[in-house]
Amino acid sequence: MSVILILIITSIVVAIVFLGAFYWAVKSGQYDDTYSPSVRMLFEDKKKEKKHETK
């Protein structure tokens, strides 16, 4: 019986930690931009030109 209580308390603590991390992510603005990721694949990537040094 005591093992079940330990598992329940541990799972509640882990759930609170994940809920806190999710709340922090929402408050810090990580989920604000929902439009750009959906159209990012439509734009072509600019290729970087390598500068060759000749001596």
PQR file with spaces between the fields and no chain letter, atoms N, CA, C, O and H, PARSE charges and radii, in Angstrom:
ATOM       1  N    MET     1       0.819   -1.194    0.000 -0.4000 1.5000
ATOM       2  CA   MET     1       0.000    0.000    0.000 -0.0000 2.0000
ATOM       3  C    MET     1       0.863    1.259    0.000  0.5500 1.7000
ATOM       4  O    MET     1       0.505    2.257   -0.626 -0.5500 1.4000
ATOM       5  N    SER     2       1.991    1.219    0.693 -0.4000 1.5000
ATOM       6  CA   SER     2       2.843    2.399    0.767 -0.0000 2.0000
ATOM       7  C    SER     2       3.519    2.683   -0.577  0.5500 1.7000
ATOM       8  O    SER     2       3.827    3.834   -0.888 -0.5500 1.4000
ATOM       9  H    SER     2       2.283    0.408    1.201  0.4000 1.0000
ATOM      10  N    VAL     3       3.751    1.631   -1.374 -0.4000 1.5000
ATOM      11  CA   VAL     3       4.356    1.815   -2.696 -0.0000 2.0000
ATOM      12  C    VAL     3       3.404    2.582   -3.602  0.5500 1.7000
ATOM      13  O    VAL     3       3.843    3.424   -4.385 -0.5500 1.4000
ATOM      14  H    VAL     3       3.502    0.697   -1.122  0.4000 1.0000
ATOM      15  N    ILE     4       2.113    2.306   -3.508 -0.4000 1.5000
ATOM      16  CA   ILE     4       1.123    3.009   -4.320 -0.0000 2.0000
ATOM      17  C    ILE     4       1.087    4.488   -3.944  0.5500 1.7000
ATOM      18  O    ILE     4       0.994    5.344   -4.823 -0.5500 1.4000
ATOM      19  H    ILE     4       1.756    1.622   -2.872  0.4000 1.0000
ATOM      20  N    LEU     5       1.160    4.793   -2.666 -0.4000 1.5000
ATOM      21  CA   LEU     5       1.159    6.184   -2.229 -0.0000 2.0000
ATOM      22  C    LEU     5       2.406    6.916   -2.719  0.5500 1.7000
ATOM      23  O    LEU     5       2.324    8.074   -3.126 -0.5500 1.4000
ATOM      24  H    LEU     5       1.236    4.097   -1.952  0.4000 1.0000
ATOM      25  N    ILE     6       3.548    6.256   -2.685 -0.4000 1.5000
ATOM      26  CA   ILE     6       4.787    6.869   -3.177 -0.0000 2.0000
ATOM      27  C    ILE     6       4.686    7.134   -4.676  0.5500 1.7000
ATOM      28  O    ILE     6       5.100    8.194   -5.145 -0.5500 1.4000
ATOM      29  H    ILE     6       3.615    5.314   -2.354  0.4000 1.0000
ATOM      30  N    LEU     7       4.140    6.183   -5.429 -0.4000 1.5000
ATOM      31  CA   LEU     7       3.986    6.368   -6.870 -0.0000 2.0000
ATOM      32  C    LEU     7       2.996    7.480   -7.198  0.5500 1.7000
ATOM      33  O    LEU     7       3.227    8.251   -8.130 -0.5500 1.4000
ATOM      34  H    LEU     7       3.804    5.322   -5.048  0.4000 1.0000
ATOM      35  N    ILE     8       1.914    7.576   -6.462 -0.4000 1.5000
ATOM      36  CA   ILE     8       0.928    8.639   -6.697 -0.0000 2.0000
ATOM      37  C    ILE     8       1.535   10.002   -6.398  0.5500 1.7000
ATOM      38  O    ILE     8       1.372   10.936   -7.183 -0.5500 1.4000
ATOM      39  H    ILE     8       1.727    6.950   -5.705  0.4000 1.0000
ATOM      40  N    ILE     9       2.218   10.125   -5.294 -0.4000 1.5000
ATOM      41  CA   ILE     9       2.843   11.406   -4.938 -0.0000 2.0000
ATOM      42  C    ILE     9       3.911   11.778   -5.948  0.5500 1.7000
ATOM      43  O    ILE     9       4.007   12.938   -6.348 -0.5500 1.4000
ATOM      44  H    ILE     9       2.350    9.367   -4.656  0.4000 1.0000
ATOM      45  N    THR    10       4.722   10.802   -6.371 -0.4000 1.5000
ATOM      46  CA   THR    10       5.762   11.067   -7.366 -0.0000 2.0000
ATOM      47  C    THR    10       5.157   11.495   -8.692  0.5500 1.7000
ATOM      48  O    THR    10       5.668   12.411   -9.335 -0.5500 1.4000
ATOM      49  H    THR    10       4.644    9.860   -6.046  0.4000 1.0000
ATOM      50  N    SER    11       4.085   10.852   -9.108 -0.4000 1.5000
ATOM      51  CA   SER    11       3.457   11.225  -10.378 -0.0000 2.0000
ATOM      52  C    SER    11       2.821   12.607  -10.305  0.5500 1.7000
ATOM      53  O    SER    11       2.833   13.341  -11.293 -0.5500 1.4000
ATOM      54  H    SER    11       3.670   10.107   -8.586  0.4000 1.0000
ATOM      55  N    ILE    12       2.271   12.969   -9.168 -0.4000 1.5000
ATOM      56  CA   ILE    12       1.702   14.316   -9.017 -0.0000 2.0000
ATOM      57  C    ILE    12       2.803   15.364   -9.059  0.5500 1.7000
ATOM      58  O    ILE    12       2.630   16.419   -9.671 -0.5500 1.4000
ATOM      59  H    ILE    12       2.261   12.372   -8.365  0.4000 1.0000
ATOM      60  N    VAL    13       3.922   15.090   -8.423 -0.4000 1.5000
ATOM      61  CA   VAL    13       5.046   16.040   -8.445 -0.0000 2.0000
ATOM      62  C    VAL    13       5.585   16.199   -9.861  0.5500 1.7000
ATOM      63  O    VAL    13       5.865   17.319  -10.290 -0.5500 1.4000
ATOM      64  H    VAL    13       4.062   14.234   -7.926  0.4000 1.0000
ATOM      65  N    VAL    14       5.734   15.094  -10.595 -0.4000 1.5000
ATOM      66  CA   VAL    14       6.224   15.167  -11.976 -0.0000 2.0000
ATOM      67  C    VAL    14       5.234   15.924  -12.850  0.5500 1.7000
ATOM      68  O    VAL    14       5.644   16.718  -13.696 -0.5500 1.4000
ATOM      69  H    VAL    14       5.507   14.185  -10.247  0.4000 1.0000
ATOM      70  N    ALA    15       3.943   15.693  -12.664 -0.4000 1.5000
ATOM      71  CA   ALA    15       2.923   16.407  -13.431 -0.0000 2.0000
ATOM      72  C    ALA    15       2.966   17.902  -13.138  0.5500 1.7000
ATOM      73  O    ALA    15       2.804   18.705  -14.057 -0.5500 1.4000
ATOM      74  H    ALA    15       3.609   15.048  -11.977  0.4000 1.0000
ATOM      75  N    ILE    16       3.175   18.292  -11.903 -0.4000 1.5000
ATOM      76  CA   ILE    16       3.265   19.709  -11.550 -0.0000 2.0000
ATOM      77  C    ILE    16       4.500   20.340  -12.174  0.5500 1.7000
ATOM      78  O    ILE    16       4.450   21.484  -12.625 -0.5500 1.4000
ATOM      79  H    ILE    16       3.307   17.639  -11.157  0.4000 1.0000
ATOM      80  N    VAL    17       5.613   19.605  -12.206 -0.4000 1.5000
ATOM      81  CA   VAL    17       6.838   20.129  -12.835 -0.0000 2.0000
ATOM      82  C    VAL    17       6.613   20.358  -14.321  0.5500 1.7000
ATOM      83  O    VAL    17       6.995   21.404  -14.846 -0.5500 1.4000
ATOM      84  H    VAL    17       5.654   18.675  -11.840  0.4000 1.0000
ATOM      85  N    PHE    18       5.998   19.395  -15.012 -0.4000 1.5000
ATOM      86  CA   PHE    18       5.737   19.559  -16.441 -0.0000 2.0000
ATOM      87  C    PHE    18       4.724   20.668  -16.703  0.5500 1.7000
ATOM      88  O    PHE    18       4.858   21.404  -17.681 -0.5500 1.4000
ATOM      89  H    PHE    18       5.688   18.545  -14.585  0.4000 1.0000
ATOM      90  N    LEU    19       3.727   20.797  -15.856 -0.4000 1.5000
ATOM      91  CA   LEU    19       2.760   21.880  -15.998 -0.0000 2.0000
ATOM      92  C    LEU    19       3.436   23.227  -15.803  0.5500 1.7000
ATOM      93  O    LEU    19       3.129   24.182  -16.517 -0.5500 1.4000
ATOM      94  H    LEU    19       3.619   20.200  -15.062  0.4000 1.0000
ATOM      95  N    GLY    20       4.345   23.316  -14.853 -0.4000 1.5000
ATOM      96  CA   GLY    20       5.099   24.550  -14.639 -0.0000 2.0000
ATOM      97  C    GLY    20       5.990   24.889  -15.828  0.5500 1.7000
ATOM      98  O    GLY    20       6.098   26.052  -16.215 -0.5500 1.4000
ATOM      99  H    GLY    20       4.595   22.541  -14.273  0.4000 1.0000
ATOM     100  N    ALA    21       6.630   23.871  -16.410 -0.4000 1.5000
ATOM     101  CA   ALA    21       7.473   24.101  -17.587 -0.0000 2.0000
ATOM     102  C    ALA    21       6.631   24.557  -18.780  0.5500 1.7000
ATOM     103  O    ALA    21       7.053   25.432  -19.537 -0.5500 1.4000
ATOM     104  H    ALA    21       6.542   22.926  -16.096  0.4000 1.0000
ATOM     105  N    PHE    22       5.458   23.978  -18.950 -0.4000 1.5000
ATOM     106  CA   PHE    22       4.572   24.388  -20.030 -0.0000 2.0000
ATOM     107  C    PHE    22       4.083   25.820  -19.812  0.5500 1.7000
ATOM     108  O    PHE    22       4.042   26.613  -20.753 -0.5500 1.4000
ATOM     109  H    PHE    22       5.115   23.267  -18.335  0.4000 1.0000
ATOM     110  N    TYR    23       3.719   26.147  -18.596 -0.4000 1.5000
ATOM     111  CA   TYR    23       3.271   27.506  -18.273 -0.0000 2.0000
ATOM     112  C    TYR    23       4.382   28.512  -18.540  0.5500 1.7000
ATOM     113  O    TYR    23       4.128   29.589  -19.078 -0.5500 1.4000
ATOM     114  H    TYR    23       3.753   25.504  -17.831  0.4000 1.0000
ATOM     115  N    TRP    24       5.613   28.167  -18.166 -0.4000 1.5000
ATOM     116  CA   TRP    24       6.743   29.053  -18.400 -0.0000 2.0000
ATOM     117  C    TRP    24       6.975   29.257  -19.902  0.5500 1.7000
ATOM     118  O    TRP    24       7.272   30.368  -20.343 -0.5500 1.4000
ATOM     119  H    TRP    24       5.820   27.292  -17.729  0.4000 1.0000
ATOM     120  N    ALA    25       6.839   28.185  -20.681 -0.4000 1.5000
ATOM     121  CA   ALA    25       7.034   28.280  -22.134 -0.0000 2.0000
ATOM     122  C    ALA    25       5.973   29.167  -22.773  0.5500 1.7000
ATOM     123  O    ALA    25       6.276   29.935  -23.686 -0.5500 1.4000
ATOM     124  H    ALA    25       6.598   27.282  -20.323  0.4000 1.0000
ATOM     125  N    VAL    26       4.751   29.069  -22.308 -0.4000 1.5000
ATOM     126  CA   VAL    26       3.677   29.902  -22.860 -0.0000 2.0000
ATOM     127  C    VAL    26       3.898   31.362  -22.479  0.5500 1.7000
ATOM     128  O    VAL    26       3.718   32.252  -23.310 -0.5500 1.4000
ATOM     129  H    VAL    26       4.505   28.445  -21.567  0.4000 1.0000
ATOM     130  N    LYS    27       4.280   31.611  -21.251 -0.4000 1.5000
ATOM     131  CA   LYS    27       4.489   32.991  -20.801 -0.0000 2.0000
ATOM     132  C    LYS    27       5.707   33.637  -21.450  0.5500 1.7000
ATOM     133  O    LYS    27       5.744   34.858  -21.599 -0.5500 1.4000
ATOM     134  H    LYS    27       4.426   30.888  -20.576  0.4000 1.0000
ATOM     135  N    SER    28       6.702   32.846  -21.840 -0.4000 1.5000
ATOM     136  CA   SER    28       7.898   33.406  -22.456 -0.0000 2.0000
ATOM     137  C    SER    28       7.729   33.627  -23.954  0.5500 1.7000
ATOM     138  O    SER    28       8.627   34.173  -24.595 -0.5500 1.4000
ATOM     139  H    SER    28       6.671   31.854  -21.719  0.4000 1.0000
ATOM     140  N    GLY    29       6.595   33.214  -24.530 -0.4000 1.5000
ATOM     141  CA   GLY    29       6.298   33.514  -25.917 -0.0000 2.0000
ATOM     142  C    GLY    29       6.765   32.488  -26.921  0.5500 1.7000
ATOM     143  O    GLY    29       6.892   32.814  -28.101 -0.5500 1.4000
ATOM     144  H    GLY    29       5.865   32.770  -24.010  0.4000 1.0000
ATOM     145  N    GLN    30       7.025   31.275  -26.512 -0.4000 1.5000
ATOM     146  CA   GLN    30       7.515   30.271  -27.452 -0.0000 2.0000
ATOM     147  C    GLN    30       6.433   29.784  -28.408  0.5500 1.7000
ATOM     148  O    GLN    30       6.751   29.214  -29.452 -0.5500 1.4000
ATOM     149  H    GLN    30       6.922   31.010  -25.553  0.4000 1.0000
ATOM     150  N    TYR    31       5.174   29.993  -28.078 -0.4000 1.5000
ATOM     151  CA   TYR    31       4.083   29.521  -28.920 -0.0000 2.0000
ATOM     152  C    TYR    31       3.343   30.666  -29.598  0.5500 1.7000
ATOM     153  O    TYR    31       2.219   30.472  -30.061 -0.5500 1.4000
ATOM     154  H    TYR    31       4.916   30.456  -27.230  0.4000 1.0000
ATOM     155  N    ASP    32       3.939   31.851  -29.670 -0.4000 1.5000
ATOM     156  CA   ASP    32       3.267   33.007  -30.250 -0.0000 2.0000
ATOM     157  C    ASP    32       3.159   32.944  -31.768  0.5500 1.7000
ATOM     158  O    ASP    32       2.113   33.286  -32.320 -0.5500 1.4000
ATOM     159  H    ASP    32       4.852   32.009  -29.294  0.4000 1.0000
ATOM     160  N    ASP    33       4.206   32.519  -32.449 -0.4000 1.5000
ATOM     161  CA   ASP    33       4.234   32.532  -33.911 -0.0000 2.0000
ATOM     162  C    ASP    33       3.703   31.205  -34.446  0.5500 1.7000
ATOM     163  O    ASP    33       4.426   30.209  -34.478 -0.5500 1.4000
ATOM     164  H    ASP    33       5.055   32.242  -32.001  0.4000 1.0000
ATOM     165  N    THR    34       2.442   31.195  -34.865 -0.4000 1.5000
ATOM     166  CA   THR    34       1.863   29.969  -35.403 -0.0000 2.0000
ATOM     167  C    THR    34       1.773   29.983  -36.920  0.5500 1.7000
ATOM     168  O    THR    34       1.425   28.965  -37.517 -0.5500 1.4000
ATOM     169  H    THR    34       1.855   32.004  -34.839  0.4000 1.0000
ATOM     170  N    TYR    35       2.075   31.105  -37.560 -0.4000 1.5000
ATOM     171  CA   TYR    35       1.935   31.210  -39.010 -0.0000 2.0000
ATOM     172  C    TYR    35       3.231   30.863  -39.742  0.5500 1.7000
ATOM     173  O    TYR    35       3.196   30.135  -40.734 -0.5500 1.4000
ATOM     174  H    TYR    35       2.358   31.932  -37.075  0.4000 1.0000
ATOM     175  N    SER    36       4.351   31.360  -39.281 -0.4000 1.5000
ATOM     176  CA   SER    36       5.623   31.192  -39.998 -0.0000 2.0000
ATOM     177  C    SER    36       6.048   29.740  -40.227  0.5500 1.7000
ATOM     178  O    SER    36       6.491   29.417  -41.329 -0.5500 1.4000
ATOM     179  H    SER    36       4.380   31.952  -38.476  0.4000 1.0000
ATOM     180  N    PRO    37       5.935   28.857  -39.245 -0.5600 1.5000
ATOM     181  CA   PRO    37       6.373   27.482  -39.513  0.2800 2.0000
ATOM     182  C    PRO    37       5.602   26.800  -40.642  0.5500 1.7000
ATOM     183  O    PRO    37       6.147   25.931  -41.323 -0.5500 1.4000
ATOM     184  N    SER    38       4.344   27.182  -40.848 -0.4000 1.5000
ATOM     185  CA   SER    38       3.561   26.520  -41.889 -0.0000 2.0000
ATOM     186  C    SER    38       3.926   26.984  -43.290  0.5500 1.7000
ATOM     187  O    SER    38       3.693   26.250  -44.250 -0.5500 1.4000
ATOM     188  H    SER    38       3.901   27.888  -40.295  0.4000 1.0000
ATOM     189  N    VAL    39       4.491   28.173  -43.438 -0.4000 1.5000
ATOM     190  CA   VAL    39       4.853   28.669  -44.766 -0.0000 2.0000
ATOM     191  C    VAL    39       6.357   28.716  -44.985  0.5500 1.7000
ATOM     192  O    VAL    39       6.810   29.097  -46.064 -0.5500 1.4000
ATOM     193  H    VAL    39       4.680   28.769  -42.658  0.4000 1.0000
ATOM     194  N    ARG    40       7.130   28.337  -43.990 -0.4000 1.5000
ATOM     195  CA   ARG    40       8.588   28.392  -44.100 -0.0000 2.0000
ATOM     196  C    ARG    40       9.094   27.481  -45.210  0.5500 1.7000
ATOM     197  O    ARG    40      10.082   27.809  -45.867 -0.5500 1.4000
ATOM     198  H    ARG    40       6.762   28.027  -43.113  0.4000 1.0000
ATOM     199  N    MET    41       8.438   26.343  -45.433 -0.4000 1.5000
ATOM     200  CA   MET    41       8.903   25.407  -46.453 -0.0000 2.0000
ATOM     201  C    MET    41       8.641   25.920  -47.862  0.5500 1.7000
ATOM     202  O    MET    41       9.183   25.366  -48.819 -0.5500 1.4000
ATOM     203  H    MET    41       7.636   26.077  -44.899  0.4000 1.0000
ATOM     204  N    LEU    42       7.830   26.956  -48.021 -0.4000 1.5000
ATOM     205  CA   LEU    42       7.536   27.489  -49.342 -0.0000 2.0000
ATOM     206  C    LEU    42       8.623   28.436  -49.843  0.5500 1.7000
ATOM     207  O    LEU    42       8.727   28.673  -51.046 -0.5500 1.4000
ATOM     208  H    LEU    42       7.389   27.405  -47.244  0.4000 1.0000
ATOM     209  N    PHE    43       9.421   28.972  -48.947 -0.4000 1.5000
ATOM     210  CA   PHE    43      10.474   29.913  -49.332 -0.0000 2.0000
ATOM     211  C    PHE    43      11.763   29.162  -49.645  0.5500 1.7000
ATOM     212  O    PHE    43      12.099   28.172  -48.994 -0.5500 1.4000
ATOM     213  H    PHE    43       9.337   28.780  -47.969  0.4000 1.0000
ATOM     214  N    GLU    44      12.469   29.648  -50.644 -0.4000 1.5000
ATOM     215  CA   GLU    44      13.737   29.022  -50.990 -0.0000 2.0000
ATOM     216  C    GLU    44      14.823   29.506  -50.045  0.5500 1.7000
ATOM     217  O    GLU    44      14.854   30.671  -49.647 -0.5500 1.4000
ATOM     218  H    GLU    44      12.197   30.452  -51.173  0.4000 1.0000
ATOM     219  N    ASP    45      15.699   28.603  -49.700 -0.4000 1.5000
ATOM     220  CA   ASP    45      16.821   28.969  -48.853 -0.0000 2.0000
ATOM     221  C    ASP    45      17.864   29.683  -49.701  0.5500 1.7000
ATOM     222  O    ASP    45      18.125   29.296  -50.840 -0.5500 1.4000
ATOM     223  H    ASP    45      15.674   27.656  -50.023  0.4000 1.0000
ATOM     224  N    LYS    46      18.448   30.713  -49.141 -0.4000 1.5000
ATOM     225  CA   LYS    46      19.524   31.409  -49.833 -0.0000 2.0000
ATOM     226  C    LYS    46      20.813   30.637  -49.608  0.5500 1.7000
ATOM     227  O    LYS    46      21.194   30.350  -48.473 -0.5500 1.4000
ATOM     228  H    LYS    46      18.236   31.027  -48.215  0.4000 1.0000
ATOM     229  N    LYS    47      21.471   30.311  -50.697 -0.4000 1.5000
ATOM     230  CA   LYS    47      22.726   29.577  -50.589 -0.0000 2.0000
ATOM     231  C    LYS    47      23.846   30.551  -50.278  0.5500 1.7000
ATOM     232  O    LYS    47      23.942   31.624  -50.872 -0.5500 1.4000
ATOM     233  H    LYS    47      21.162   30.545  -51.619  0.4000 1.0000
ATOM     234  N    LYS    48      24.675   30.165  -49.352 -0.4000 1.5000
ATOM     235  CA   LYS    48      25.813   30.996  -48.983 -0.0000 2.0000
ATOM     236  C    LYS    48      26.931   30.777  -49.988  0.5500 1.7000
ATOM     237  O    LYS    48      27.282   29.644  -50.316 -0.5500 1.4000
ATOM     238  H    LYS    48      24.596   29.293  -48.869  0.4000 1.0000
ATOM     239  N    GLU    49      27.475   31.869  -50.463 -0.4000 1.5000
ATOM     240  CA   GLU    49      28.593   31.761  -51.394 -0.0000 2.0000
ATOM     241  C    GLU    49      29.894   31.705  -50.610  0.5500 1.7000
ATOM     242  O    GLU    49      30.134   32.500  -49.702 -0.5500 1.4000
ATOM     243  H    GLU    49      27.190   32.789  -50.197  0.4000 1.0000
ATOM     244  N    LYS    50      30.713   30.756  -50.984 -0.4000 1.5000
ATOM     245  CA   LYS    50      32.002   30.617  -50.309 -0.0000 2.0000
ATOM     246  C    LYS    50      33.004   31.523  -51.001  0.5500 1.7000
ATOM     247  O    LYS    50      33.083   31.571  -52.228 -0.5500 1.4000
ATOM     248  H    LYS    50      30.518   30.110  -51.722  0.4000 1.0000
ATOM     249  N    LYS    51      33.755   32.229  -50.199 -0.4000 1.5000
ATOM     250  CA   LYS    51      34.814   33.090  -50.734 -0.0000 2.0000
ATOM     251  C    LYS    51      36.117   32.319  -50.713  0.5500 1.7000
ATOM     252  O    LYS    51      36.598   31.896  -49.661 -0.5500 1.4000
ATOM     253  H    LYS    51      33.690   32.191  -49.202  0.4000 1.0000
ATOM     254  N    HIS    52      36.677   32.147  -51.896 -0.4000 1.5000
ATOM     255  CA   HIS    52      37.937   31.414  -51.997 -0.0000 2.0000
ATOM     256  C    HIS    52      39.091   32.417  -52.000  0.5500 1.7000
ATOM     257  O    HIS    52      39.098   33.395  -52.748 -0.5500 1.4000
ATOM     258  H    HIS    52      36.287   32.491  -52.750  0.4000 1.0000
ATOM     259  N    GLU    53      40.035   32.144  -51.160 -0.4000 1.5000
ATOM     260  CA   GLU    53      41.208   32.998  -51.112 -0.0000 2.0000
ATOM     261  C    GLU    53      42.265   32.414  -52.043  0.5500 1.7000
ATOM     262  O    GLU    53      42.642   31.249  -51.921 -0.5500 1.4000
ATOM     263  H    GLU    53      40.029   31.350  -50.551  0.4000 1.0000
ATOM     264  N    THR    54      42.738   33.244  -52.977 -0.4000 1.5000
ATOM     265  CA   THR    54      43.798   32.806  -53.890 -0.0000 2.0000
ATOM     266  C    THR    54      45.049   33.595  -53.594  0.5500 1.7000
ATOM     267  O    THR    54      45.013   34.803  -53.360 -0.5500 1.4000
ATOM     268  H    THR    54      42.431   34.191  -53.076  0.4000 1.0000
ATOM     269  N    LYS    55      46.148   32.887  -53.611 -0.4000 1.5000
ATOM     270  CA   LYS    55      47.422   33.558  -53.322 -0.0000 2.0000
ATOM     271  C    LYS    55      48.324   33.463  -54.514  0.5500 1.7000
ATOM     272  O    LYS    55      49.447   33.965  -54.479 -0.5500 1.4000
ATOM     273  H    LYS    55      46.177   31.905  -53.802  0.4000 1.0000
